[in-house]
Amino acid sequence: MLVTALAAMVRKDLALFFADRRALVMAFAAPIAIASFFGSMFPGGAGPPRQPSRIAIHVVDEDGSAISKAIVADLQADAALKVMRTTAAEAWEAVKRGRSAVAVSLPRGFGEGAGRAFFGSDERPRLTLVHDPSRTTELAMVRGILAEHVMRAVTNEVAGVRYRRPFEVREEAMAVRVGTAYNGYAHSFAGMGVQFLLFAAIDLGVGVLLERQRGLWKRLRSAPISRWGLLAGKAASGTIIALLTLLVSFAFAMLVFGVRIEGSVAGFLAIALACALMAATFGLFVAALGNTPGTTRGVASLVVLIMVMLGGAWVPTFAFPAWLQQLTVVMPTRWAVDGLDAMTWRGLGLDAALGPVGVLMAFAAAFWILAVARFRWEER
């Protein structure tokens, strides 16, 4: 009888879900659209190789010496930079309006002063870098590139020796196997998939609150089924919907953007199932703690946004400060995203899925226990 009742509840919830157009859009179309956008911003992906974006800088040569001209020529030839030669006023205005990351000013006498400093003079000429304060990363890159080109120009002109870097750099991206490459869409679909699983969980929790508000749970209380049995039915239907959402999103990514499960397929499915179960029990936890549906949705949405942000769903966690990276391990979203990354583009084996699955199942168990303990049949 219990199995029959649970199956009936699951069928009812699935029928309501597929009849709700808004739910379908939020579950399938929204994560695919947003993940596609984020994936286009990350390096790697389907289609022809994309040219890296160049840093826009403005250069002002007030010196006009052989050294300054050589510096400007080298900067213009550098593949990492997009150089525009202008006056000082135009350069400062470009930085101010955000059209340029850095304005480089070579002052009068720079070449002569750099030559004297090369041979030991304590007086060194000063280069001025006016930069956009919101683009400090690009400033650091320009500073390094500029230092190399200045050294080359001064050495060539003053010492009469052709400046050569005493080493070569060979860059090789880690590949799971020959012929494969990092696909940025794998991470974006993992992150957005987890995010929308949790949004679907909020809908599950709010739906439970609405049913309780309408007195449905009070009537069900007289049925020959326990509280945990009723919640188990909700958890089962929520898990199925969440798992279907995640798998459909990844299927789209595989067909359109060439995402592949380079690691363990069994590990990928295990992590996906654990994510879905964690999300479903989180929805029940939201319902157990919530009061009115409107208030609960607002608070739960804020909590989910914080969870996905700290979990690396939007920006990979390696971009976080070191102290924040350590704190994010308490977020189930961190384990979910890292686990899906491990099974897709990182190409790791089943053993790498055990940790994320274990942590996600622990969170699911905690959410379930709290939901059963705190759930109320009627509104207070």
C-alpha positions in Angstrom: 0.0 0.0 0.0 2.8 2.4 0.8 4.5 1.8 -2.5 1.2 2.4 -4.3 0.6 5.6 -2.5 4.1 6.9 -3.1 3.9 6.0 -6.8 0.5 7.9 -7.0 2.0 11.0 -5.4 5.0 10.9 -7.8 2.8 10.6 -10.9 0.6 13.5 -9.7 3.6 15.8 -9.1 5.2 14.9 -12.5 1.9 15.5 -14.3 1.5 18.9 -12.6 5.1 19.8 -13.5 4.8 18.9 -17.2 1.5 20.8 -17.4 3.1 24.0 -16.1 4.7 25.9 -18.9 6.5 28.2 -16.6 8.1 25.3 -14.7 9.2 23.7 -18.0 10.9 26.9 -19.1 12.6 27.5 -15.8 13.7 23.8 -15.7 15.0 23.4 -19.2 15.2 26.5 -21.3 16.6 28.9 -18.7 19.6 26.9 -17.6 20.5 26.1 -21.2 20.3 29.7 -22.3 22.3 31.1 -19.4 24.9 28.3 -19.5 25.4 28.9 -23.2 26.1 32.6 -22.5 28.5 31.9 -19.7 30.2 29.2 -21.7 30.9 31.6 -24.6 32.8 33.8 -22.2 35.1 31.0 -20.9 38.2 29.9 -22.9 37.8 26.7 -24.9 34.7 25.4 -26.4 33.1 24.2 -29.6 33.7 25.7 -33.0 36.9 27.3 -34.5 39.5 28.5 -32.1 38.8 32.0 -30.8 41.4 34.7 -31.0 42.2 36.0 -27.5 41.0 39.5 -26.9 43.8 42.1 -26.9 44.3 44.7 -24.2 43.5 48.2 -25.5 46.1 50.8 -24.6 46.9 54.3 -25.7 50.5 55.3 -26.1 51.8 58.9 -26.0 55.4 59.4 -27.3 56.6 62.8 -26.2 60.2 61.9 -26.6 60.5 60.9 -30.3 63.9 59.3 -29.8 65.1 56.2 -31.5 64.5 54.3 -28.2 61.0 55.5 -27.7 60.1 54.8 -31.3 61.4 51.3 -31.0 59.4 50.8 -27.8 56.2 52.0 -29.6 56.9 49.8 -32.6 57.3 46.7 -30.4 54.2 47.5 -28.5 52.2 47.8 -31.7 53.6 44.4 -32.9 52.7 42.6 -29.7 49.8 40.2 -30.2 48.5 40.8 -26.7 48.0 44.5 -27.2 45.8 46.8 -29.3 47.8 50.0 -29.4 46.6 53.5 -30.4 49.0 56.4 -30.6 47.4 59.7 -29.5 48.0 62.8 -27.6 48.1 62.9 -23.8 44.7 64.5 -23.5 43.1 62.0 -25.8 44.8 59.1 -24.0 43.6 60.2 -20.5 40.1 60.7 -21.9 40.1 57.2 -23.4 41.0 55.7 -20.0 38.5 57.9 -18.2 35.6 56.7 -20.5 36.7 53.0 -20.3 37.8 52.7 -23.9 41.3 51.9 -22.9 42.8 49.9 -20.0 46.1 51.8 -19.7 47.6 55.0 -21.2 51.4 54.8 -21.5 53.4 58.1 -21.6 57.0 58.2 -22.8 58.2 61.7 -21.5 60.7 63.9 -23.2 64.3 62.8 -22.6 63.2 59.2 -21.9 65.5 57.6 -24.4 68.6 59.5 -23.3 67.8 59.0 -19.6 67.3 55.3 -20.1 70.6 55.0 -21.9 72.5 56.7 -19.0 70.7 54.5 -16.5 71.7 51.4 -18.4 75.3 52.3 -17.8 74.8 52.9 -14.1 73.4 56.3 -13.6 71.3 56.7 -10.5 68.8 59.0 -12.3 66.3 56.9 -14.1 63.6 58.3 -16.3 60.0 57.8 -15.3 57.2 56.1 -17.4 53.7 57.2 -16.5 50.9 54.5 -16.6 47.4 56.0 -16.2 45.0 53.1 -15.8 41.4 52.2 -15.3 41.1 51.2 -11.6 38.5 48.5 -12.5 41.1 46.8 -14.8 44.1 46.2 -12.5 44.7 42.7 -13.9 45.2 44.2 -17.4 47.5 46.8 -15.8 49.8 44.1 -14.4 50.0 42.4 -17.8 50.8 45.7 -19.6 53.5 46.5 -17.0 55.2 43.2 -17.7 54.9 43.5 -21.5 56.2 47.1 -21.4 59.2 46.1 -19.2 60.4 43.6 -21.8 60.0 45.9 -24.7 61.8 48.8 -23.0 64.7 46.5 -22.1 64.9 45.3 -25.7 64.8 48.8 -27.2 67.4 50.2 -24.7 69.8 47.2 -25.1 69.6 47.3 -28.9 70.2 51.0 -29.2 72.6 51.8 -26.4 74.7 48.6 -26.0 74.7 47.7 -29.6 73.7 44.2 -28.7 70.6 42.5 -30.1 68.4 41.8 -27.1 67.2 38.2 -26.9 65.2 36.5 -24.3 67.5 33.7 -22.9 64.7 31.1 -23.0 61.7 30.0 -25.0 58.3 29.2 -23.6 56.2 26.3 -24.8 52.6 26.3 -23.5 50.7 23.0 -23.5 47.2 22.7 -22.1 46.6 19.6 -20.1 44.6 17.2 -22.2 42.8 14.0 -21.0 43.9 12.3 -24.1 45.4 13.2 -27.5 43.0 15.2 -29.6 40.9 16.6 -26.7 40.9 20.1 -25.3 39.3 22.0 -22.5 35.7 22.9 -23.2 34.5 25.9 -21.2 30.9 24.9 -21.8 31.4 21.9 -19.5 31.9 24.1 -16.5 29.2 26.6 -17.3 26.6 23.8 -17.8 27.6 22.2 -14.5 27.3 25.5 -12.7 24.0 26.6 -14.2 22.6 23.1 -14.0 23.2 23.0 -10.2 21.9 26.5 -9.8 18.6 25.7 -11.5 18.3 22.4 -9.6 18.2 24.5 -6.5 15.7 26.9 -8.0 13.5 24.0 -8.8 13.9 22.9 -5.2 12.5 26.2 -4.1 9.5 25.6 -6.3 9.1 22.2 -4.7 9.2 23.8 -1.2 6.8 26.6 -2.0 4.5 24.1 -3.6 4.4 22.2 -0.3 3.6 25.4 1.5 0.8 26.2 -0.9 -0.7 22.8 -0.4 -0.5 23.2 3.3 -2.0 26.6 3.1 -5.0 25.2 1.2 -5.5 22.5 3.8 -4.4 19.6 1.6 -1.9 18.2 4.1 -4.4 18.4 6.9 -6.7 16.1 4.8 -3.9 13.8 3.9 -3.1 13.4 7.6 -6.1 11.1 7.8 -4.8 8.8 5.1 -3.1 5.6 6.0 0.4 7.0 5.3 2.9 8.5 7.7 4.4 12.0 7.6 7.8 10.7 6.4 6.0 8.7 3.7 4.3 11.8 2.3 7.6 13.7 2.4 9.3 10.8 0.7 6.9 11.0 -2.2 7.7 14.7 -2.6 11.4 13.9 -2.4 11.1 11.2 -5.0 9.2 13.4 -7.5 11.6 16.3 -6.8 14.6 14.1 -7.4 13.2 12.8 -10.7 12.5 16.4 -11.9 15.9 17.7 -10.8 17.8 14.8 -12.4 15.8 15.1 -15.6 16.6 18.9 -15.7 20.4 18.3 -15.3 20.6 15.5 -17.8 18.6 17.4 -20.4 20.9 20.4 -20.0 24.0 18.3 -20.4 22.5 16.5 -23.4 22.0 19.8 -25.1 25.6 20.8 -24.2 26.9 17.6 -25.7 24.9 17.9 -28.9 25.5 21.6 -29.6 28.8 22.5 -27.9 30.7 19.3 -28.0 30.8 18.7 -24.2 32.0 15.2 -23.4 32.1 13.0 -20.3 35.9 12.4 -20.5 36.0 10.6 -17.2 33.7 8.0 -15.6 30.2 7.8 -17.0 29.1 5.9 -13.9 30.7 8.7 -11.7 28.9 11.4 -13.7 25.5 9.7 -13.2 26.2 9.1 -9.6 27.1 12.8 -9.0 24.0 13.9 -11.0 21.7 11.6 -8.9 23.3 12.9 -5.7 22.9 16.5 -6.8 19.2 15.8 -7.6 18.6 14.2 -4.3 20.3 17.0 -2.4 18.3 19.6 -4.3 15.0 17.8 -3.6 15.6 17.4 0.1 16.8 21.0 0.2 13.3 21.9 -1.1 11.7 20.0 1.7 14.0 21.7 4.2 12.8 25.0 2.8 9.2 24.0 3.2 9.8 22.8 6.8 11.3 26.1 7.9 9.1 28.4 5.7 6.0 30.3 6.8 4.2 32.0 3.9 5.0 31.0 0.3 5.9 34.5 -0.7 8.3 35.2 2.1 9.8 31.8 1.8 10.5 32.1 -1.9 12.3 35.4 -1.4 14.6 34.2 1.4 15.3 30.9 -0.2 16.2 32.5 -3.5 18.8 34.7 -1.7 20.2 31.7 0.0 20.5 29.8 -3.3 22.2 32.7 -5.0 24.8 32.8 -2.2 25.3 29.0 -2.4 25.8 29.0 -6.2 28.1 32.0 -6.1 30.3 30.6 -3.4 30.2 27.1 -5.0 31.9 28.3 -8.2 28.8 28.0 -10.4 29.3 31.5 -11.9 33.1 32.0 -11.6 35.5 29.1 -10.9 36.6 29.0 -7.3 40.3 29.3 -8.2 39.5 33.0 -8.9 38.4 33.5 -5.3 40.8 34.8 -2.6 42.6 32.1 -0.8 40.6 32.5 2.5 37.3 32.3 0.6 38.4 29.2 -1.3 38.8 27.4 2.0 35.3 28.5 3.2 33.5 27.3 0.1 34.1 23.6 0.9 31.1 23.8 3.3 28.8 24.5 0.3 27.2 21.5 -1.4 27.3 23.4 -4.6 31.1 23.5 -4.5 31.2 19.7 -4.3 28.5 19.4 -7.0 30.3 21.7 -9.5 33.8 20.3 -8.8 32.4 16.7 -9.2 30.8 17.4 -12.5 33.9 19.1 -13.7 36.0 16.1 -12.7 33.8 13.7 -14.7 33.5 15.9 -17.8 36.5 18.0 -19.0 39.0 16.9 -16.3 38.5 13.2 -17.3 39.0 11.7 -13.8 38.0 8.2 -12.8 35.2 6.8 -10.6 37.3 7.3 -7.5 37.2 11.1 -8.0 33.4 10.9 -7.8 33.2 9.2 -4.5 34.1 12.3 -2.4 31.5 14.6 -4.1 28.8 11.9 -4.0 29.5 11.2 -0.3 29.3 14.9 0.7 26.2 15.5 -1.4 24.5 12.5 0.1 25.4 13.7 3.6 23.8 17.1 2.9 20.8 15.3 1.5 20.5 13.2 4.7 20.9 16.3 6.9 18.2 18.2 4.9 15.9 15.2 5.1 16.3 14.7 8.8 15.6 18.4 9.5 12.7 18.5 7.2 11.0 15.5 8.8 11.7 16.8 12.3 10.5 20.4 11.6 7.6 19.8 9.2 4.1 21.0 10.3 0.9 19.6 9.0 -0.9 22.9 9.5 -0.1 26.6 9.4 0.4 28.3 12.7 
